[in-house]
Amino acid sequence: MFFSPNQDVYLNHKKKHHNNSLKRINSLLNYLLLNNSEKMQSLQNFFEGVGSGDTSGVWEGEPNLRPEFRAQNQKKLEKAARAAKAQEMI
């Protein structure tokens, strides 16, 4: 493919503009990440010790995990997924 001198200038300008845009986005992301890291650290310190996943929150005793409910709910989700897949094939 042949590029005229004007096209070459245009492509160089476009590439330069693209690189500048990427630099601006990168610096913005770095700024946001650095500023939010302090906020994130303070949030992690505040919520330290409250647990995670099924044991998150404040419990007076041991968390009630109810594995039988989890298994029953998982079966319902799998059944719904199979029904959706069957519907796609129609």
C-alpha positions as CSV (number, residue, x, y, z in Angstrom):
1,M,0.0,0.0,0.0
2,F,1.3,3.4,-1.0
3,F,1.1,6.4,1.4
4,S,1.4,9.9,0.2
5,P,3.5,12.3,2.3
6,N,0.3,13.9,3.7
7,Q,-0.9,10.5,4.8
8,D,2.4,9.8,6.5
9,V,2.3,13.1,8.4
10,Y,-1.3,12.3,9.4
11,L,-0.4,8.8,10.6
12,N,2.6,10.2,12.6
13,H,0.4,12.8,14.1
14,K,-2.3,10.2,15.0
15,K,0.3,7.9,16.5
16,K,1.8,10.8,18.6
17,H,-1.7,11.8,19.7
18,H,-2.4,8.2,20.7
19,N,0.8,7.9,22.7
20,N,0.1,11.1,24.5
21,S,-3.4,9.9,25.3
22,L,-2.0,6.7,26.7
23,K,0.5,8.6,28.8
24,R,-2.3,10.8,30.2
25,I,-4.5,7.8,31.0
26,N,-1.6,6.0,32.7
27,S,-0.7,9.0,34.8
28,L,-4.4,9.4,35.8
29,L,-4.6,5.7,36.8
30,N,-1.4,5.9,38.8
31,Y,-2.7,9.1,40.6
32,L,-6.0,7.4,41.4
33,L,-4.3,4.2,42.6
34,L,-1.9,6.0,44.8
35,N,-4.6,8.2,46.4
36,N,-7.0,5.3,46.8
37,S,-4.3,3.1,48.4
38,E,-4.4,5.2,51.6
39,K,-8.2,5.1,51.6
40,M,-8.1,1.3,50.9
41,Q,-5.6,0.8,53.8
42,S,-7.8,2.7,56.2
43,L,-10.9,0.7,55.1
44,Q,-9.0,-2.6,55.5
45,N,-7.9,-1.5,59.0
46,F,-11.4,-0.6,59.9
47,F,-12.9,-3.9,58.8
48,E,-10.1,-6.1,60.0
49,G,-11.3,-9.1,61.9
50,V,-14.9,-9.2,60.6
51,G,-14.2,-12.3,58.6
52,S,-14.7,-13.0,54.9
53,G,-17.1,-15.0,52.7
54,D,-19.6,-17.0,54.7
55,T,-18.1,-15.9,58.0
56,S,-18.1,-12.2,57.3
57,G,-20.0,-9.9,59.7
58,V,-20.3,-9.9,63.5
59,W,-21.4,-13.2,65.0
60,E,-22.1,-13.7,68.7
61,G,-21.2,-17.4,68.4
62,E,-20.0,-19.5,65.5
63,P,-21.4,-18.6,62.1
64,N,-24.3,-20.8,60.9
65,L,-22.9,-22.1,57.6
66,R,-25.8,-24.4,56.6
67,P,-24.0,-26.6,54.0
68,E,-27.3,-28.4,53.2
69,F,-28.9,-25.2,52.1
70,R,-25.8,-24.4,50.0
71,A,-26.0,-27.8,48.3
72,Q,-29.8,-27.4,47.7
73,N,-29.3,-23.9,46.3
74,Q,-26.4,-25.1,44.1
75,K,-28.7,-27.8,42.6
76,K,-31.3,-25.1,41.7
77,L,-28.7,-23.0,40.1
78,E,-27.4,-25.9,38.0
79,K,-31.0,-26.9,37.0
80,A,-31.6,-23.3,35.9
81,A,-28.4,-23.2,33.9
82,R,-29.3,-26.5,32.1
83,A,-32.8,-25.1,31.3
84,A,-31.2,-21.9,29.9
85,K,-28.8,-24.0,27.8
86,A,-31.6,-26.1,26.5
87,Q,-33.6,-23.0,25.6
88,E,-30.6,-21.7,23.6
89,M,-30.6,-24.9,21.5
90,I,-34.3,-24.4,20.4
